[in-house]
Amino acid sequence: MTHRDSPTTSFFSLATTSNPELIVVTYSNQATPGNSMEILVNGERRELSDPLVDVLTTYPWLGAAARTVHDKLKLPGWKRPSIMFLYRLGMAALQGPEIQQEEDPEFREVELKDEPSPRLSSCDDVSCWDGVDKEIARYHGPSPTLTCSLNGISAPNSTALIQDRCFGVCGPACKMCWEWVCGDCCIHTGCTRHDEFCRGHLGKFHTDCMSFRGVLWDTVTDTPFDC
């Protein structure tokens, strides 16, 4: 992966051994509204609202690749719009059960784990729940150890948060927090709206859910990539 940023642009490209320009994303804050991000897949331009199901099914390792970038490089998506797009691909790939996570030679070091569903515990502490990303516990509950950033909100009642499947936290339910999407594992404006799209009658297979609507595009604040 190649990425570079300047005060006016954000760029990343993802390549494989057989395709040097599999995905190329360029963002410019100098462009006219609605045209700020150019997305090229195999040289073909795609729209920001396109769920890219064909890409996710053809390249199922994108989920692992995006998560590797997220965990190892820790690139802030809210500051780098092109990287926010990469995280969007990763979350869509990892949350779709019909998209199998096949091993790719370039990402063999990535290990994906299927977490069990959360179950009730006798205490009101997120860390007492099975199947919950323990990083979430550090931001929520009656005595959080980390502070929310940007417009993030901490949930004082951790039990209610888990029962609501971490509604508004960046990531698929409570299983995996994508901390570098909005800077923490708190509840965010854009992530809340995105989760609303993902909980409709089509669930996570809705095109608005898969295309990260509410965070990556069609946002609810004046922030171009909404947190």
C-alpha positions in Angstrom: 0.0 0.0 0.0 1.1 3.5 -0.8 -0.3 6.6 0.9 0.5 10.3 1.1 -1.2 13.4 2.3 -0.9 17.1 2.0 -3.0 20.0 3.4 -5.3 19.7 0.3 -5.1 16.1 -0.8 -5.2 12.6 0.5 -4.1 9.6 -1.6 -3.7 5.9 -1.2 -3.2 3.0 -3.6 -3.5 -0.7 -3.0 -1.6 -3.1 -5.2 -1.0 -6.9 -5.5 1.8 -8.8 -7.2 -0.3 -9.1 -10.3 -2.1 -5.7 -10.3 0.0 -2.6 -9.4 -3.2 -0.4 -9.3 -6.0 -2.5 -7.9 -7.6 0.4 -5.9 -6.5 4.0 -6.2 -8.3 6.7 -4.1 -7.5 10.4 -4.4 -9.3 13.1 -2.3 -9.0 16.9 -2.8 -10.6 19.5 -0.7 -10.2 21.9 -3.6 -12.6 20.0 -5.8 -16.2 21.0 -6.4 -18.8 19.5 -3.9 -19.7 15.9 -4.8 -16.4 15.4 -6.7 -13.9 15.6 -3.9 -13.0 11.9 -4.0 -12.0 9.9 -7.1 -12.1 6.1 -6.7 -10.5 3.8 -9.3 -10.9 0.0 -9.2 -8.8 -1.7 -11.9 -8.7 1.7 -13.6 -12.5 2.0 -13.6 -14.1 5.0 -11.8 -16.6 4.1 -9.1 -19.0 6.3 -7.1 -18.5 7.0 -3.4 -21.9 5.5 -2.7 -21.2 2.3 -4.6 -21.2 -0.7 -2.1 -18.5 -2.4 -4.2 -19.9 -5.8 -3.6 -18.0 -7.2 -6.6 -14.7 -5.9 -5.2 -15.3 -7.4 -1.8 -16.3 -10.8 -3.2 -13.4 -10.8 -5.7 -10.8 -9.8 -3.2 -12.0 -11.2 0.2 -8.6 -10.5 1.8 -9.4 -6.8 1.7 -10.8 -7.0 5.2 -7.6 -8.4 6.7 -5.5 -6.0 4.7 -7.4 -2.9 5.9 -7.4 -4.2 9.5 -3.6 -4.7 9.2 -3.1 -1.1 8.1 -5.4 0.1 10.9 -3.6 -1.8 13.6 0.0 -1.4 12.5 0.1 2.0 10.9 -2.6 3.7 13.0 -3.5 6.2 10.3 -6.3 8.6 11.4 -9.2 8.2 9.1 -10.9 11.4 10.3 -7.8 13.3 9.1 -7.1 11.3 5.9 -10.2 10.8 3.8 -8.6 8.3 1.5 -7.7 6.1 4.4 -11.2 6.4 5.8 -12.3 4.8 2.5 -9.9 1.9 3.1 -11.3 1.4 6.5 -14.8 1.4 5.0 -13.7 -1.5 2.7 -12.3 -3.4 5.6 -15.3 -3.1 7.8 -17.7 -4.1 5.0 -15.5 -7.1 4.1 -15.2 -8.3 7.7 -18.8 -8.0 8.7 -20.2 -9.8 5.6 -20.6 -13.6 6.5 -21.0 -14.5 2.9 -17.6 -13.0 2.0 -15.1 -15.6 3.1 -11.8 -14.4 4.4 -9.5 -16.3 2.1 -5.8 -16.3 2.7 -3.7 -14.2 0.3 0.1 -14.6 0.2 0.6 -10.9 0.9 -1.4 -11.0 4.1 -0.6 -14.4 5.7 0.4 -12.8 9.0 -3.2 -11.7 9.6 -5.1 -13.9 11.9 -8.9 -13.5 12.0 -10.9 -14.8 14.9 -14.6 -15.5 15.1 -15.7 -14.0 18.4 -18.7 -15.5 20.2 -21.8 -13.3 20.7 -21.9 -11.3 23.9 -23.7 -12.9 26.9 -24.9 -11.4 30.1 -22.6 -11.3 33.1 -23.4 -10.6 36.7 -21.6 -7.3 36.7 -22.0 -3.9 35.0 -18.5 -3.8 33.6 -17.9 -4.2 29.8 -14.8 -6.4 30.6 -17.2 -9.0 32.1 -18.8 -9.7 28.7 -17.6 -12.4 26.5 -17.1 -11.6 22.8 -16.6 -7.8 23.3 -13.6 -5.9 22.2 -11.9 -5.1 25.5 -10.7 -1.8 24.1 -14.4 -0.6 24.3 -14.4 -1.2 28.0 -11.7 1.5 28.5 -14.1 4.2 27.1 -17.4 3.3 28.7 -19.0 2.4 32.0 -19.2 4.3 35.3 -15.4 4.7 35.5 -13.8 4.9 32.1 -10.0 4.9 31.9 -9.8 6.7 28.6 -11.4 10.0 27.4 -13.4 10.4 24.2 -12.1 12.7 21.5 -13.6 14.8 18.7 -17.4 14.6 19.4 -17.3 11.2 21.0 -19.6 10.3 23.9 -19.0 7.8 26.6 -21.9 5.5 27.7 -22.1 5.5 31.5 -24.2 2.4 31.5 -22.0 -0.3 29.9 -24.7 -3.0 30.2 -27.1 -0.9 28.1 -24.4 -0.2 25.6 -23.6 -3.9 25.1 -27.3 -4.9 25.0 -27.7 -2.4 22.2 -24.7 -4.0 20.4 -22.5 -0.9 20.8 -24.8 1.3 18.7 -22.8 4.3 17.5 -19.4 2.9 18.1 -17.1 2.6 15.1 -17.0 -1.1 14.1 -19.3 -4.2 13.7 -21.4 -4.4 16.9 -19.2 -4.9 19.9 -16.8 -7.5 18.5 -14.2 -5.2 16.9 -13.6 -1.4 17.5 -12.0 0.4 14.6 -10.4 3.0 16.8 -8.6 4.9 14.1 -11.8 5.6 12.1 -12.8 8.4 14.6 -10.0 8.3 17.1 -11.5 6.2 19.9 -14.1 3.6 20.7 -16.8 6.0 21.8 -20.2 6.8 20.4 -20.0 9.2 17.4 -22.5 11.2 15.4 -21.6 9.8 12.0 -21.2 6.2 13.3 -24.6 6.4 14.9 -26.3 7.4 11.7 -24.4 4.7 9.8 -25.6 2.1 12.4 -29.1 3.3 11.7 -28.7 2.4 8.0 -27.2 -1.0 9.1 -30.2 -1.9 11.2 -32.9 -1.5 8.6 -34.8 -4.4 7.0 -31.7 -5.3 4.9 -29.3 -5.0 7.8 -25.6 -4.9 7.1 -26.3 -5.9 3.5 -28.0 -2.6 2.8 -26.1 -0.5 0.2 -26.1 2.5 2.6 -24.5 0.3 5.3 -21.8 -1.2 3.1 -20.9 2.1 1.6 -20.4 3.7 5.0 -23.1 6.3 4.5 -23.2 8.7 7.4 -19.5 8.7 8.0 -17.8 8.6 4.5 -20.5 10.4 2.6 -23.9 12.1 3.2 -22.8 13.1 6.6 -24.8 15.0 9.2 -22.2 17.6 10.3 -20.1 20.0 8.4 -17.2 17.6 8.7 -16.5 16.1 5.3 -15.8 12.7 6.9 -18.0 12.6 9.9 -17.1 11.7 13.4 
